[in-house]
Amino acid sequence: MPHAFSPVPAAGVHPSASAGSAPLSRIARRFTASKYPRNPAIDFRHRPSLSLDHSGPRRGCQRGPGTVARALQPARPANPLTAFVPRPFRRPASHNRAPSRTLDRIRTRGRHMRQTIDERDARRLLGGGPVVLVTTAWHGAQNVMPAVFVTPLSIDPPLIGVAVHPARHTHDMIRFSEEFALNIPTRQLLHHVQYLGSVSGAELGKLELTKLPTFRARKVDAPLLEGCVGWIECGVEDAYKIGDHTLFVGKVAAASAEKDAFDGAWLLADPDERPLHYLGVNYYAILGERLEARIPQPADIKRDVEAGAAELSDEEEIARRREEEAHAEEERERG
Ligand SMILES: Cc1cc2nc3c(=O)[nH]c(=O)nc-3n(C[C@H](O)[C@H](O)[C@H](O)COP(=O)(O)O)c2cc1C
């Protein structure tokens, strides 16, 4: 299938501009007017409150103290009922109680085991997030690339952000089509994911080459991929230059998931139905087990506040501790 704009057109140049056929899209126009428009919400020039009243930058910090809090004030007037008042530190009544086994284990991990990590690699500590395959379509051409810089941004309206480097073919596909789909692959597509992230759709038709089966999306032209367990179709709401990437903000137009894989949360039953996670370089993982945390009930919180310490050990340990306390109480009563 011929590619509508291969090689990648210069920023702001619409692939069909010379033919004079389609008008520039809204997002494409923004990139044309100024290559990467600044987000007024974070542009300090538009927010005088952020540049005023600096008592001098703190060491290792570019902005003066309290600037973010001041900047938020006009937008969110303080609610006198919930105004933030730092609570003075109060040593809990149970401070001298023997620490729980969980805390013991946490404390005994020695500091000497810690390593310093380069600032540019800090993002790798957030590794392990699900990888998505971003599919796009524009003027008869289709493309797919893996992405991990993906995050939910808003519940209502449902917005999802995907950060794409301007050098990616996908960047232009999204910028001109103003649509994309996120496909959530499983380990069955492990080698496909790495391959699709190693070659560019600007040079070759990746979907044709890998022969990945696709099916029609409900709301967008981008194809959806078989072999995945979840699909999210998005229309682009906005685009921001964030550092060296463009954050495309997509409004969810449709979403679906495999019944065996998802029941409102990932089931993690069949290993072949678990979403693939990316650890960095060419390492991937799947989640092992779905754990269910205790939901704190008002009565539990009341008891914790009275005791001066939250009881967050596992059930077995709580039972053991209660037994020990009851035993100690009995001993005391016996004198
Ligand atoms: C697992 C994985 C995750 C990636 N995540 C991103 C990402 O979030 N954003 C990005 O711009 N590139 C990301 N990349 C790099 C692109 O997928 C890669 O450059 C790809 O070849 C671009 O394809 P395209 O030019 O056809 O769009 C990732 C690569 C891999 C292997």
The ligand as a Tripos MOL2 file, in Angstrom:
@<TRIPOS>MOLECULE
LIG
   31    33     1     0     0
SMALL
NO_CHARGES

@<TRIPOS>ATOM
      1 C1          8.3400   -1.0370   23.9560 C.3       1 LIG1
      2 C2          8.5410    0.2710   23.2290 C.ar      1 LIG1
      3 C3          7.9130    1.4070   23.6760 C.ar      1 LIG1
      4 C4          8.0580    2.6320   23.0040 C.ar      1 LIG1
      5 N1          7.4170    3.7370   23.4720 N.ar      1 LIG1
      6 C5          7.4770    4.9000   22.7650 C.ar      1 LIG1
      7 C6          6.7240    6.0340   23.1890 C.ar      1 LIG1
      8 O1          5.9950    6.0010   24.1780 O.2       1 LIG1
      9 N2          6.8160    7.1680   22.4430 N.ar      1 LIG1
     10 C7          7.5980    7.2510   21.3240 C.ar      1 LIG1
     11 O2          7.6400    8.3040   20.6780 O.2       1 LIG1
     12 N3          8.3230    6.1770   20.9100 N.ar      1 LIG1
     13 C8          8.2640    5.0060   21.5880 C.ar      1 LIG1
     14 N4          8.9580    3.9140   21.1650 N.ar      1 LIG1
     15 C9          9.7580    4.0090   19.9400 C.3       1 LIG1
     16 C10         8.8990    3.8190   18.6830 C.3       1 LIG1
     17 O3          7.9750    2.7720   18.8310 O.3       1 LIG1
     18 C11         9.8230    3.4900   17.5020 C.3       1 LIG1
     19 O4         10.6730    4.5800   17.2730 O.3       1 LIG1
     20 C12         9.0590    3.1260   16.2590 C.3       1 LIG1
     21 O5          9.9460    2.5370   15.3270 O.3       1 LIG1
     22 C13         8.3790    4.3200   15.6090 C.3       1 LIG1
     23 O6          7.6490    3.8460   14.5150 O.3       1 LIG1
     24 P1          7.0390    4.8120   13.4130 P.3       1 LIG1
     25 O7          8.1650    5.6810   12.8840 O.co2     1 LIG1
     26 O8          6.5120    3.8780   12.3630 O.co2     1 LIG1
     27 O9          5.9640    5.6060   14.0560 O.co2     1 LIG1
     28 C14         8.8600    2.7000   21.8370 C.ar      1 LIG1
     29 C15         9.5210    1.5430   21.3890 C.ar      1 LIG1
     30 C16         9.3640    0.3400   22.0760 C.ar      1 LIG1
     31 C17        10.0590   -0.8960   21.5850 C.3       1 LIG1
@<TRIPOS>BOND
     1     1     2 1
     2     2     3 ar
     3     2    30 ar
     4     3     4 ar
     5     4     5 ar
     6     4    28 ar
     7     5     6 ar
     8     6     7 ar
     9     6    13 1
    10     7     8 2
    11     7     9 ar
    12     9    10 ar
    13    10    11 2
    14    10    12 ar
    15    12    13 ar
    16    13    14 ar
    17    14    15 1
    18    14    28 ar
    19    15    16 1
    20    16    17 1
    21    16    18 1
    22    18    19 1
    23    18    20 1
    24    20    21 1
    25    20    22 1
    26    22    23 1
    27    23    24 1
    28    24    25 2
    29    24    26 1
    30    24    27 1
    31    28    29 ar
    32    29    30 ar
    33    30    31 1
@<TRIPOS>SUBSTRUCTURE
     1 LIG1         1 GROUP 0 **** ****
